[in-house]
Amino acid sequence: MNRNRKDIVYFVSSSLNLGGAEIQCVELANRLEQEGFEVRFYSLKYDNILKSKISKNIQLREFKIYSTQTKEKTTLGTLYWWIMATLQLRKEMRIDLRNNKKISIISFMFHSWLTSFVSSLFLRNVKNIIAVRNSKMASRGNKTKIFRLFSYIIIGNLSKYVVFNSQFSIKALGKYIIKNNKRVIKNLMVESQEKLDKNIEDKLVNSKSQYNIVSVGRLDKLKNYTQSIYGIHTLIEQGFDVTFFIFGTGSEYPNLKQLSVKLKIEDKIVFMERVPEPYLYFHHFDLLLQTSKHESFPNSIVEALNQNLFVISTNVGDVKVLLDEQRGLLLESDNKDVIVESLISYLKQSNQNITDSKKFIQGFLNNEDTVSDWLKLIYS
């Protein structure tokens, strides 16, 4: 759709990794490009797994400040390249302003908030919008959490709008935003662009048991995979023929792999690593298990429900809303025994009446309404 507009939307994402925020950032960029906007996309870190998902009509710039594949800590070199990237982004916006462009800059996650805010500081006619998907200032180190929260408060209150994607996140972080610029906009339902991979299909089929359980998400401590694996171990000890499939990568992989070996169930814990669209393979599984200590609005649960896959999850974020009306089962805690009890309760049902979760999700997340809500902010 081509329209004679002088509107341009910049998107800033921390990376092109498989995280929920990154996926939403790419999807929204594509949607706005379809609406006729000139769209530019900036990725701060090098990780190109979502690169192919970006519309060919969108100008993509990868700053490659540092690689998400490494465990490097922030150094003076990292700071230098971030400053250079910020100056470059500012320079490009000033050129667009001289050409009478109306600019909106939308950023997802802490590093991109900071980059978009600093690069647009004191530039007139630039509308800064930050998108908050989480409900706390997550960080790899406790030392930076206070800095992140303080930065969020400043950036959020000085930005044109702060967009939350869940009621849970706005309750937790919205209280710090004094100005009346808070909005809740639901996630986009991401349409599949992939085809089934025969190698992945074969790996799943060759590893399946009588009962097959799946989890999706980055392998970090907040996802609490350790308790899930202990739970699977207990099920096996009680005679259940079960295999646990985990889609995702992350720093906890060596520890989780070592745990499965220690428990002598390494053949029953299958690490699928990075798969672009795991939900394409959900038909292989009996249920999705999520034992996270923290979530906001989890994409993996939305995707499972959209495939009518039953979900067992800890009561975190907006999960309770998603699993209402028997679309899933809420865990009372992330304790191993609670997990096992809930799994057994579900797996032993001889006639499992599955609620039409797909119908709920497709009504709850309406892409036309979501795009319309974003357009209202851009035009306001």
DRENZANU-329287 format. One record per residue: x, y, z of N, C-alpha, C in turn; residue in three letters; residue number from 1. Coordinates in steps of 0.05 Angstrom, whole numbers, plus 5000, padded with zeros to 4 digits. Example, Ala and Ser with C-alpha at 12.3 -4.5 7.8 and 13.67 -1.06 7.14 Angstrom:
    nx    ny    nz   cax   cay   caz    cx    cy    cz    r    k
  5264  4886  5156  5246  4910  5156  5264  4934  5156  Ala    1
  5257  4955  5142  5273  4979  5143  5258  5001  5157  Ser    2
This chain:
    nx    ny    nz   cax   cay   caz    cx    cy    cz    r    k
  5017  4976  5000  5000  5000  5000  5018  5025  5000  Met    1
  5016  5041  4979  5032  5065  4978  5015  5090  4983  Asn    2
  5023  5105  5003  5009  5130  5010  5029  5153  5010  Arg    3
  5020  5176  5002  5037  5200  5002  5039  5211  5030  Asn    4
  5057  5201  5045  5060  5210  5073  5089  5219  5077  Arg    5
  5092  5235  5097  5119  5243  5105  5125  5231  5133  Lys    6
  5111  5209  5138  5114  5196  5164  5135  5173  5161  Asp    7
  5153  5172  5180  5173  5151  5180  5175  5139  5209  Ile    8
  5177  5113  5211  5178  5100  5236  5205  5086  5239  Val    9
  5220  5093  5259  5245  5079  5266  5238  5058  5287  Tyr   10
  5249  5034  5283  5247  5013  5304  5275  5007  5314  Phe   11
  5277  5006  5340  5303  4998  5353  5298  4974  5370  Val   12
  5313  4953  5364  5311  4928  5379  5339  4920  5389  Ser   13
  5340  4908  5413  5366  4901  5424  5380  4880  5407  Ser   14
  5365  4863  5393  5377  4843  5375  5356  4832  5356  Ser   15
  5365  4813  5340  5347  4798  5323  5347  4769  5332  Leu   16
  5347  4766  5358  5346  4739  5370  5317  4730  5370  Asn   17
  5312  4706  5382  5285  4695  5382  5268  4702  5406  Leu   18
  5276  4723  5421  5260  4731  5444  5233  4742  5437  Gly   19
  5214  4742  5456  5188  4752  5451  5187  4781  5443  Gly   20
  5203  4798  5455  5203  4826  5448  5214  4830  5420  Ala   21
  5235  4816  5413  5246  4818  5386  5226  4810  5365  Glu   22
  5212  4788  5370  5192  4778  5351  5169  4799  5347  Ile   23
  5160  4810  5369  5139  4831  5368  5149  4856  5353  Gln   24
  5174  4863  5358  5185  4887  5345  5186  4883  5314  Cys   25
  5195  4860  5306  5196  4854  5277  5169  4853  5265  Val   26
  5150  4840  5279  5123  4837  5268  5109  4864  5265  Glu   27
  5112  4882  5286  5100  4908  5284  5113  4925  5262  Leu   28
  5139  4923  5259  5152  4937  5237  5140  4929  5210  Ala   29
  5136  4903  5206  5125  4893  5181  5096  4903  5177  Asn   30
  5081  4903  5199  5053  4912  5197  5051  4942  5189  Arg   31
  5069  4958  5201  5068  4987  5195  5078  4992  5167  Leu   32
  5097  4976  5157  5106  4979  5130  5083  4973  5111  Glu   33
  5067  4953  5117  5043  4946  5101  5023  4969  5101  Gln   34
  5022  4984  5123  5004  5007  5125  5013  5031  5109  Glu   35
  5037  5029  5097  5046  5051  5080  5068  5069  5091  Gly   36
  5077  5062  5116  5098  5079  5128  5125  5072  5116  Phe   37
  5143  5091  5116  5171  5085  5111  5182  5076  5138  Glu   38
  5193  5052  5138  5202  5039  5163  5231  5033  5161  Val   39
  5245  5039  5183  5274  5032  5186  5277  5016  5211  Arg   40
  5294  4996  5210  5297  4978  5232  5327  4977  5240  Phe   41
  5332  4980  5267  5359  4981  5277  5362  4960  5298  Tyr   42
  5381  4942  5294  5387  4921  5313  5414  4927  5326  Ser   43
  5415  4928  5353  5439  4936  5367  5460  4914  5369  Leu   44
  5450  4889  5370  5469  4867  5373  5468  4849  5349  Lys   45
  5490  4835  5345  5491  4817  5322  5478  4790  5329  Tyr   46
  5456  4784  5315  5443  4758  5318  5422  4758  5296  Asp   47
  5426  4743  5275  5410  4746  5251  5387  4726  5247  Asn   48
  5379  4712  5268  5360  4691  5264  5333  4702  5255  Ile   49
  5326  4726  5263  5300  4738  5254  5304  4757  5229  Leu   50
  5328  4758  5219  5334  4776  5197  5316  4770  5173  Lys   51
  5312  4745  5167  5296  4737  5144  5266  4744  5147  Ser   52
  5258  4750  5172  5229  4756  5177  5222  4785  5170  Lys   53
  5243  4802  5168  5238  4830  5163  5231  4835  5134  Ile   54
  5210  4850  5128  5202  4856  5101  5226  4868  5085  Ser   55
  5227  4860  5060  5248  4870  5042  5246  4900  5037  Lys   56
  5223  4911  5042  5219  4940  5038  5228  4956  5062  Asn   57
  5237  4943  5083  5246  4957  5107  5277  4959  5107  Ile   58
  5287  4983  5111  5315  4987  5112  5326  4977  5139  Gln   59
  5344  4957  5138  5355  4945  5162  5384  4954  5166  Leu   60
  5390  4962  5190  5417  4968  5197  5424  4953  5222  Arg   61
  5446  4938  5221  5455  4923  5244  5481  4936  5255  Glu   62
  5479  4947  5279  5502  4962  5290  5523  4943  5300  Phe   63
  5516  4918  5307  5535  4898  5316  5553  4908  5338  Lys   64
  5541  4920  5358  5557  4931  5381  5572  4908  5394  Ile   65
  5558  4886  5399  5571  4861  5408  5553  4838  5402  Tyr   66
  5564  4814  5402  5550  4790  5394  5535  4778  5417  Ser   67
  5510  4770  5412  5494  4756  5433  5504  4727  5436  Thr   68
  5523  4719  5419  5534  4692  5422  5556  4691  5443  Gln   69
  5566  4714  5451  5587  4714  5471  5577  4721  5498  Thr   70
  5594  4717  5518  5587  4724  5546  5603  4748  5555  Lys   71
  5611  4765  5535  5628  4788  5542  5612  4808  5560  Glu   72
  5626  4818  5580  5615  4839  5596  5619  4866  5582  Lys   73
  5604  4886  5591  5607  4913  5579  5636  4923  5584  Thr   74
  5648  4933  5563  5675  4944  5565  5675  4972  5554  Thr   75
  5698  4986  5556  5700  5012  5544  5696  5011  5514  Leu   76
  5705  4989  5502  5701  4985  5473  5671  4983  5466  Gly   77
  5657  4968  5483  5628  4966  5479  5615  4993  5481  Thr   78
  5622  5008  5502  5611  5035  5506  5617  5053  5482  Leu   79
  5642  5051  5472  5650  5068  5449  5632  5062  5425  Tyr   80
  5628  5036  5419  5612  5029  5395  5583  5036  5399  Trp   81
  5573  5035  5424  5546  5043  5429  5542  5073  5424  Trp   82
  5562  5089  5433  5561  5118  5429  5561  5124  5399  Ile   83
  5579  5110  5384  5580  5114  5356  5554  5107  5342  Met   84
  5542  5085  5350  5516  5077  5339  5494  5097  5345  Ala   85
  5494  5107  5369  5474  5127  5377  5477  5153  5361  Thr   86
  5502  5161  5358  5507  5185  5342  5499  5182  5313  Leu   87
  5504  5158  5302  5496  5152  5275  5466  5153  5272  Gln   88
  5451  5141  5291  5422  5141  5290  5412  5170  5292  Leu   89
  5424  5186  5309  5416  5214  5312  5421  5229  5286  Arg   90
  5443  5224  5274  5450  5237  5249  5429  5231  5227  Lys   91
  5421  5206  5225  5402  5198  5205  5374  5211  5210  Glu   92
  5367  5213  5236  5341  5226  5242  5342  5255  5235  Met   93
  5364  5269  5240  5366  5297  5234  5364  5302  5203  Arg   94
  5375  5283  5188  5372  5285  5159  5343  5283  5151  Ile   95
  5329  5264  5163  5300  5261  5157  5284  5285  5165  Asp   96
  5291  5297  5188  5277  5321  5197  5281  5344  5178  Leu   97
  5305  5347  5167  5311  5368  5148  5294  5364  5122  Arg   98
  5287  5339  5117  5270  5333  5094  5241  5333  5101  Asn   99
  5235  5346  5124  5207  5350  5133  5193  5323  5139  Asn  100
  5207  5303  5148  5195  5278  5156  5184  5280  5184  Lys  101
  5162  5267  5189  5151  5265  5216  5160  5238  5227  Lys  102
  5175  5238  5249  5188  5214  5258  5176  5203  5284  Ile  103
  5170  5177  5285  5164  5163  5309  5185  5142  5313  Ser  104
  5196  5139  5337  5216  5119  5342  5206  5101  5364  Ile  105
  5203  5075  5357  5192  5055  5375  5214  5035  5383  Ile  106
  5217  5032  5409  5239  5014  5419  5228  4994  5438  Ser  107
  5241  4970  5438  5234  4948  5454  5258  4940  5471  Phe  108
  5254  4937  5498  5275  4928  5516  5294  4951  5524  Met  109
  5308  4946  5547  5323  4968  5560  5344  4981  5542  Phe  110
  5361  4965  5530  5383  4977  5514  5372  4994  5491  His  111
  5350  4984  5479  5339  5000  5456  5324  5024  5466  Ser  112
  5312  5023  5490  5300  5047  5502  5321  5069  5505  Trp  113
  5343  5061  5517  5365  5079  5523  5376  5091  5497  Leu  114
  5379  5074  5477  5390  5084  5451  5371  5103  5437  Thr  115
  5346  5096  5436  5327  5113  5422  5323  5140  5437  Ser  116
  5324  5139  5464  5321  5163  5479  5344  5182  5476  Phe  117
  5368  5172  5478  5392  5189  5476  5395  5200  5447  Val  118
  5389  5183  5428  5393  5191  5400  5372  5212  5391  Ser  119
  5349  5213  5405  5328  5232  5397  5326  5256  5416  Ser  120
  5344  5257  5436  5343  5278  5456  5345  5306  5444  Leu  121
  5326  5323  5451  5325  5351  5441  5319  5354  5412  Phe  122
  5312  5333  5398  5304  5335  5370  5274  5340  5369  Leu  123
  5266  5362  5358  5237  5369  5356  5224  5351  5335  Arg  124
  5198  5346  5338  5182  5331  5319  5191  5302  5317  Asn  125
  5204  5292  5339  5210  5263  5341  5194  5252  5364  Val  126
  5177  5233  5358  5159  5221  5379  5172  5195  5389  Lys  127
  5181  5196  5414  5194  5172  5425  5174  5155  5440  Asn  128
  5172  5130  5432  5153  5111  5444  5168  5086  5453  Ile  129
  5166  5080  5479  5180  5055  5489  5159  5034  5495  Ile  130
  5165  5009  5487  5147  4987  5492  5158  4970  5514  Ala  131
  5141  4965  5535  5150  4950  5559  5135  4923  5559  Val  132
  5150  4902  5555  5138  4875  5554  5142  4861  5581  Arg  133
  5161  4870  5597  5167  4857  5622  5153  4871  5645  Asn  134
  5155  4860  5669  5143  4873  5692  5164  4880  5713  Ser  135
  5190  4877  5706  5211  4885  5723  5236  4891  5707  Lys  136
  5255  4904  5718  5279  4911  5704  5298  4887  5706  Met  137
  5295  4868  5687  5312  4844  5687  5340  4851  5681  Ala  138
  5359  4837  5693  5387  4842  5688  5404  4818  5696  Ser  139
  5426  4814  5683  5443  4792  5690  5457  4796  5717  Arg  140
  5460  4821  5725  5473  4827  5750  5457  4845  5767  Gly  141
  5458  4840  5793  5442  4856  5812  5452  4885  5813  Asn  142
  5477  4890  5806  5488  4916  5808  5476  4936  5789  Lys  143
  5465  4926  5766  5455  4944  5746  5424  4947  5748  Thr  144
  5411  4933  5765  5382  4934  5766  5372  4961  5775  Lys  145
  5385  4973  5795  5377  5000  5804  5382  5020  5782  Ile  146
  5404  5018  5769  5410  5036  5746  5389  5033  5725  Phe  147
  5381  5009  5719  5360  5005  5698  5334  5017  5706  Arg  148
  5326  5012  5731  5301  5023  5741  5301  5054  5740  Leu  149
  5322  5065  5749  5325  5095  5749  5324  5105  5720  Phe  150
  5338  5092  5702  5338  5100  5674  5310  5098  5662  Ser  151
  5296  5076  5669  5269  5071  5659  5250  5094  5668  Tyr  152
  5252  5102  5693  5235  5123  5704  5239  5149  5688  Ile  153
  5264  5156  5684  5271  5180  5669  5261  5179  5640  Ile  154
  5269  5157  5627  5262  5154  5598  5231  5152  5595  Ile  155
  5218  5136  5612  5189  5133  5610  5174  5159  5613  Gly  156
  5182  5175  5633  5168  5200  5638  5174  5222  5618  Asn  157
  5197  5219  5604  5204  5239  5584  5196  5231  5555  Leu  158
  5188  5205  5552  5179  5196  5526  5150  5204  5521  Ser  159
  5142  5204  5496  5115  5211  5488  5095  5191  5499  Lys  160
  5102  5165  5495  5084  5144  5505  5100  5121  5516  Tyr  161
  5089  5107  5536  5100  5082  5546  5078  5061  5542  Val  162
  5084  5041  5526  5065  5021  5518  5071  4995  5533  Val  163
  5051  4985  5547  5053  4959  5561  5037  4938  5546  Phe  164
  5047  4913  5547  5032  4893  5532  5015  4875  5550  Asn  165
  5015  4881  5576  4998  4864  5594  4990  4881  5618  Ser  166
  4968  4872  5631  4959  4885  5655  4979  4882  5677  Gln  167
  4993  4859  5677  5012  4853  5698  5036  4872  5697  Phe  168
  5045  4878  5673  5068  4896  5670  5061  4925  5677  Ser  169
  5037  4934  5670  5030  4961  5676  5025  4965  5706  Ile  170
  5016  4944  5719  5013  4946  5748  5040  4948  5762  Lys  171
  5059  4933  5752  5085  4931  5765  5103  4956  5758  Ala  172
  5103  4965  5733  5121  4986  5725  5107  5012  5718  Leu  173
  5080  5010  5713  5066  5034  5706  5065  5055  5728  Gly  174
  5067  5046  5753  5065  5064  5776  5088  5084  5776  Lys  175
  5109  5079  5762  5132  5098  5761  5128  5119  5740  Tyr  176
  5109  5117  5723  5104  5136  5702  5083  5156  5712  Ile  177
  5092  5181  5717  5075  5201  5729  5057  5214  5708  Ile  178
  5068  5219  5685  5052  5231  5663  5030  5213  5653  Lys  179
  5010  5224  5641  4988  5208  5631  4994  5199  5602  Asn  180
  5015  5183  5600  5023  5174  5574  5026  5144  5573  Asn  181
  5011  5130  5591  5012  5101  5592  4990  5089  5575  Lys  182
  4996  5067  5560  4977  5053  5545  4982  5023  5547  Arg  183
  4960  5008  5545  4963  4979  5543  4955  4971  5515  Val  184
  4973  4958  5501  4967  4949  5474  4974  4919  5473  Ile  185
  4956  4902  5465  4961  4874  5465  4981  4866  5443  Lys  186
  4992  4842  5447  5011  4831  5428  4998  4826  5401  Asn  187
  5014  4825  5381  5006  4815  5354  5007  4785  5353  Leu  188
  4988  4773  5339  4991  4744  5333  5009  4742  5309  Met  189
  5031  4729  5313  5052  4727  5292  5044  4704  5272  Val  190
  5043  4711  5247  5037  4691  5227  5062  4675  5218  Glu  191
  5058  4650  5214  5081  4632  5207  5092  4639  5180  Ser  192
  5119  4639  5178  5132  4643  5153  5150  4619  5146  Gln  193
  5149  4599  5163  5167  4576  5159  5151  4551  5150  Glu  194
  5166  4532  5140  5154  4506  5134  5166  4485  5153  Lys  195
  5152  4463  5156  5163  4442  5173  5190  4433  5163  Leu  196
  5209  4431  5181  5236  4421  5175  5237  4391  5179  Asp  197
  5244  4376  5158  5244  4347  5160  5263  4337  5181  Lys  198
  5286  4350  5183  5306  4341  5203  5296  4344  5232  Asn  199
  5282  4366  5236  5270  4371  5263  5248  4351  5268  Ile  200
  5231  4346  5248  5209  4327  5250  5221  4299  5257  Glu  201
  5242  4291  5243  5254  4265  5247  5265  4262  5276  Asp  202
  5278  4284  5285  5289  4284  5312  5267  4280  5333  Lys  203
  5245  4293  5328  5222  4291  5347  5210  4263  5347  Leu  204
  5205  4253  5323  5192  4227  5320  5210  4205  5332  Val  205
  5236  4207  5328  5254  4186  5337  5259  4188  5367  Asn  206
  5250  4210  5380  5255  4213  5409  5229  4210  5425  Ser  207
  5207  4208  5412  5181  4208  5426  5176  4184  5444  Lys  208
  5161  4188  5465  5153  4167  5483  5122  4166  5483  Ser  209
  5111  4152  5503  5082  4151  5505  5071  4179  5511  Gln  210
  5084  4193  5529  5077  4220  5536  5099  4239  5529  Tyr  211
  5092  4261  5516  5113  4280  5506  5106  4308  5515  Asn  212
  5124  4320  5529  5120  4346  5541  5140  4366  5529  Ile  213
  5131  4391  5525  5149  4410  5512  5150  4436  5529  Val  214
  5173  4449  5528  5177  4476  5539  5192  4492  5519  Ser  215
  5186  4518  5519  5198  4537  5500  5208  4561  5514  Val  216
  5232  4569  5509  5242  4594  5522  5272  4593  5526  Gly  217
  5284  4616  5530  5312  4619  5534  5321  4603  5559  Arg  218
  5344  4590  5556  5354  4573  5578  5368  4591  5599  Leu  219
  5352  4602  5617  5364  4618  5638  5350  4611  5665  Asp  220
  5360  4622  5686  5350  4614  5713  5321  4622  5718  Lys  221
  5312  4644  5706  5284  4652  5710  5264  4633  5698  Leu  222
  5273  4618  5678  5255  4598  5666  5252  4573  5683  Lys  223
  5271  4569  5702  5268  4548  5722  5266  4520  5710  Asn  224
  5282  4515  5690  5281  4488  5677  5291  4466  5696  Tyr  225
  5307  4474  5716  5317  4454  5735  5294  4439  5748  Thr  226
  5274  4454  5758  5252  4441  5771  5235  4424  5752  Gln  227
  5234  4433  5727  5219  4417  5707  5233  4390  5702  Ser  228
  5260  4391  5701  5275  4366  5696  5273  4348  5720  Ile  229
  5274  4359  5744  5270  4342  5768  5242  4330  5768  Tyr  230
  5223  4345  5759  5196  4334  5757  5193  4311  5737  Gly  231
  5206  4314  5714  5206  4293  5694  5220  4268  5705  Ile  232
  5241  4272  5720  5256  4250  5732  5238  4234  5751  His  233
  5222  4248  5767  5204  4235  5785  5182  4220  5770  Thr  234
  5172  4231  5749  5152  4217  5732  5163  4191  5722  Leu  235
  5188  4192  5712  5201  4168  5702  5205  4147  5724  Ile  236
  5212  4156  5747  5216  4138  5770  5189  4124  5777  Glu  237
  5167  4138  5772  5141  4127  5779  5129  4111  5756  Gln  238
  5145  4106  5735  5137  4088  5714  5125  4100  5690  Gly  239
  5125  4127  5688  5114  4140  5664  5135  4140  5641  Phe  240
  5126  4132  5618  5143  4133  5594  5140  4161  5582  Asp  241
  5158  4179  5589  5155  4207  5582  5182  4219  5572  Val  242
  5180  4237  5553  5203  4252  5543  5197  4282  5544  Thr  243
  5217  4296  5552  5215  4325  5556  5232  4339  5534  Phe  244
  5218  4355  5517  5232  4369  5496  5234  4399  5503  Phe  245
  5258  4410  5500  5262  4438  5507  5272  4453  5482  Ile  246
  5257  4473  5473  5265  4490  5451  5277  4516  5462  Phe  247
  5302  4521  5454  5315  4546  5463  5344  4541  5470  Gly  248
  5359  4564  5472  5387  4563  5479  5391  4583  5501  Thr  249
  5415  4582  5514  5421  4601  5535  5443  4592  5553  Gly  250
  5450  4609  5571  5474  4604  5588  5470  4580  5607  Ser  251
  5445  4572  5613  5441  4550  5631  5443  4522  5618  Glu  252
  5447  4522  5592  5448  4496  5578  5468  4476  5590  Tyr  253
  5493  4483  5595  5512  4464  5606  5502  4452  5633  Pro  254
  5491  4469  5650  5481  4460  5676  5457  4441  5673  Asn  255
  5439  4448  5655  5416  4431  5651  5423  4404  5639  Leu  256
  5442  4405  5620  5452  4380  5608  5465  4363  5628  Lys  257
  5482  4375  5645  5496  4360  5666  5476  4348  5686  Gln  258
  5454  4363  5692  5434  4353  5710  5420  4328  5699  Leu  259
  5414  4329  5673  5400  4306  5661  5419  4281  5661  Ser  260
  5445  4286  5658  5464  4263  5659  5466  4253  5688  Val  261
  5467  4271  5707  5469  4263  5735  5445  4246  5743  Lys  262
  5421  4254  5733  5397  4239  5740  5393  4214  5723  Leu  263
  5411  4210  5704  5410  4187  5685  5385  4187  5668  Lys  264
  5377  4210  5659  5354  4212  5641  5361  4229  5617  Ile  265
  5387  4229  5609  5395  4246  5587  5382  4239  5561  Glu  266
  5373  4213  5558  5359  4205  5534  5330  4214  5534  Asp  267
  5320  4223  5557  5292  4232  5560  5289  4262  5561  Lys  268
  5312  4277  5561  5312  4306  5560  5324  4314  5533  Ile  269
  5308  4323  5515  5317  4329  5488  5319  4359  5484  Val  270
  5343  4369  5480  5348  4397  5475  5347  4403  5445  Phe  271
  5326  4417  5437  5321  4422  5409  5336  4447  5399  Met  272
  5349  4462  5417  5364  4486  5410  5346  4507  5397  Glu  273
  5357  4523  5379  5342  4545  5368  5326  4536  5343  Arg  274
  5300  4538  5345  5282  4532  5322  5265  4557  5318  Val  275
  5265  4568  5293  5251  4594  5288  5222  4595  5297  Pro  276
  5207  4574  5292  5178  4574  5299  5171  4547  5312  Glu  277
  5177  4544  5338  5172  4518  5352  5144  4509  5350  Pro  278
  5125  4528  5350  5096  4520  5351  5088  4504  5326  Tyr  279
  5103  4505  5305  5097  4488  5282  5098  4458  5288  Leu  280
  5112  4452  5310  5116  4423  5318  5100  4415  5343  Tyr  281
  5082  4433  5351  5067  4427  5376  5048  4403  5373  Phe  282
  5042  4395  5349  5024  4372  5345  5037  4346  5355  His  283
  5062  4347  5360  5076  4323  5370  5073  4319  5401  His  284
  5062  4339  5414  5064  4339  5444  5036  4337  5457  Phe  285
  5037  4327  5482  5012  4325  5498  5006  4350  5513  Asp  286
  5026  4365  5520  5022  4389  5535  5047  4406  5535  Leu  287
  5044  4432  5541  5066  4450  5545  5069  4456  5574  Leu  288
  5093  4453  5584  5099  4457  5613  5116  4482  5615  Leu  289
  5108  4501  5633  5123  4525  5638  5125  4528  5668  Gln  290
  5150  4528  5678  5154  4530  5707  5170  4556  5714  Thr  291
  5166  4576  5698  5181  4601  5701  5175  4614  5729  Ser  292
  5196  4627  5739  5193  4643  5763  5182  4671  5756  Lys  293
  5184  4678  5731  5175  4705  5723  5167  4705  5694  His  294
  5145  4717  5687  5136  4721  5660  5119  4746  5660  Glu  295
  5113  4757  5637  5094  4779  5635  5070  4769  5618  Ser  296
  5074  4769  5592  5054  4758  5573  5068  4738  5555  Phe  297
  5070  4713  5563  5088  4694  5550  5078  4685  5522  Pro  298
  5095  4690  5502  5088  4682  5475  5084  4652  5472  Asn  299
  5101  4636  5486  5099  4607  5482  5072  4596  5491  Ser  300
  5060  4608  5512  5034  4598  5520  5012  4607  5500  Ile  301
  5014  4631  5490  4996  4640  5469  4997  4622  5445  Val  302
  5021  4615  5437  5025  4597  5414  5014  4569  5419  Glu  303
  5018  4559  5443  5008  4533  5450  4977  4533  5449  Ala  304
  4965  4553  5461  4936  4554  5462  4925  4558  5433  Leu  305
  4939  4572  5417  4931  4575  5389  4932  4550  5373  Asn  306
  4946  4530  5384  4947  4503  5372  4930  4483  5387  Gln  307
  4914  4493  5406  4897  4476  5423  4914  4457  5439  Asn  308
  4938  4465  5447  4955  4448  5464  4951  4456  5493  Leu  309
  4946  4436  5510  4941  4441  5538  4966  4452  5551  Phe  310
  4962  4470  5571  4985  4483  5584  4984  4479  5614  Val  311
  5007  4473  5626  5010  4473  5655  5032  4493  5661  Ile  312
  5025  4513  5678  5044  4535  5682  5042  4546  5710  Ser  313
  5064  4557  5719  5064  4573  5744  5047  4597  5740  Thr  314
  5036  4608  5762  5018  4630  5761  5034  4656  5761  Asn  315
  5044  4664  5738  5061  4688  5735  5050  4705  5713  Val  316
  5054  4731  5715  5045  4750  5695  5015  4748  5689  Gly  317
  5008  4748  5663  4980  4746  5654  4972  4718  5648  Asp  318
  4987  4698  5658  4981  4670  5652  4954  4662  5662  Val  319
  4946  4672  5685  4919  4665  5696  4897  4672  5677  Lys  320
  4899  4695  5664  4879  4704  5645  4879  4685  5621  Val  321
  4903  4677  5612  4905  4660  5588  4894  4632  5594  Leu  322
  4897  4622  5618  4890  4594  5624  4863  4591  5638  Leu  323
  4848  4613  5639  4821  4612  5651  4803  4594  5634  Asp  324
  4781  4585  5647  4761  4568  5633  4773  4542  5623  Glu  325
  4790  4530  5639  4801  4503  5634  4818  4501  5609  Gln  326
  4830  4524  5601  4849  4523  5578  4876  4513  5587  Arg  327
  4879  4510  5613  4904  4500  5623  4902  4497  5653  Gly  328
  4925  4490  5666  4925  4485  5694  4947  4502  5707  Leu  329
  4939  4518  5727  4958  4534  5742  4972  4519  5764  Leu  330
  4998  4520  5766  5013  4508  5787  5012  4526  5812  Leu  331
  5008  4514  5835  5007  4529  5860  5034  4540  5867  Glu  332
  5055  4527  5858  5083  4537  5862  5101  4523  5841  Ser  333
  5127  4531  5842  5145  4518  5823  5160  4495  5836  Asp  334
  5150  4485  5858  5162  4463  5872  5159  4437  5856  Asn  335
  5180  4420  5856  5180  4396  5840  5156  4378  5846  Lys  336
  5149  4375  5871  5127  4357  5878  5100  4368  5867  Asp  337
  5097  4394  5868  5072  4406  5857  5071  4401  5827  Val  338
  5094  4404  5814  5095  4400  5785  5088  4371  5778  Ile  339
  5099  4353  5792  5094  4324  5787  5065  4318  5792  Val  340
  5054  4327  5813  5025  4322  5820  5007  4332  5798  Glu  341
  5013  4355  5788  4996  4367  5766  4999  4352  5740  Ser  342
  5024  4344  5734  5028  4329  5709  5014  4302  5710  Leu  343
  5016  4288  5733  5003  4262  5735  4973  4265  5733  Ile  344
  4962  4285  5746  4933  4291  5746  4923  4294  5717  Ser  345
  4939  4307  5700  4930  4311  5673  4935  4287  5656  Tyr  346
  4959  4275  5658  4966  4252  5640  4949  4228  5646  Leu  347
  4938  4225  5670  4922  4201  5676  4893  4203  5667  Lys  348
  4886  4227  5658  4858  4230  5649  4854  4213  5624  Gln  349
  4834  4196  5625  4830  4178  5602  4815  4193  5579  Ser  350
  4797  4211  5587  4782  4227  5567  4788  4256  5572  Asn  351
  4806  4267  5558  4814  4295  5563  4798  4314  5545  Gln  352
  4781  4329  5558  4764  4348  5544  4779  4374  5541  Asn  353
  4789  4378  5517  4805  4402  5512  4787  4426  5503  Ile  354
  4789  4448  5517  4775  4472  5510  4785  4482  5484  Thr  355
  4768  4495  5468  4776  4507  5443  4792  4532  5448  Asp  356
  4817  4528  5456  4835  4551  5463  4841  4568  5439  Ser  357
  4842  4556  5416  4849  4572  5392  4828  4593  5387  Lys  358
  4803  4587  5391  4781  4606  5387  4784  4629  5406  Lys  359
  4791  4623  5431  4795  4644  5451  4818  4663  5443  Phe  360
  4841  4651  5436  4865  4667  5430  4860  4685  5406  Ile  361
  4847  4674  5386  4843  4690  5361  4823  4712  5366  Gln  362
  4806  4709  5386  4788  4731  5393  4801  4751  5412  Gly  363
  4818  4741  5430  4831  4757  5450  4853  4775  5437  Phe  364
  4868  4764  5419  4889  4779  5405  4879  4784  5376  Leu  365
  4870  4809  5372  4860  4816  5346  4881  4835  5333  Asn  366
  4894  4826  5312  4915  4841  5300  4906  4868  5288  Asn  367
  4882  4869  5278  4872  4895  5267  4869  4915  5289  Glu  368
  4858  4907  5312  4856  4925  5335  4883  4934  5345  Asp  369
  4902  4915  5346  4928  4922  5356  4942  4942  5338  Thr  370
  4941  4938  5312  4954  4957  5293  4940  4984  5295  Val  371
  4913  4983  5298  4898  5008  5300  4906  5024  5325  Ser  372
  4911  5010  5347  4920  5023  5372  4947  5036  5368  Asp  373
  4965  5023  5354  4992  5034  5349  4989  5059  5331  Trp  374
  4972  5057  5310  4968  5080  5292  4958  5104  5307  Leu  375
  4941  5100  5326  4930  5123  5342  4953  5138  5356  Lys  376
  4972  5122  5366  4995  5135  5380  5012  5150  5361  Leu  377
  5017  5139  5338  5034  5151  5318  5022  5177  5307  Ile  378
  4996  5177  5303  4982  5200  5292  4975  5221  5313  Tyr  379
  4976  5214  5339  4967  5233  5359  4986  5257  5362  Ser  380
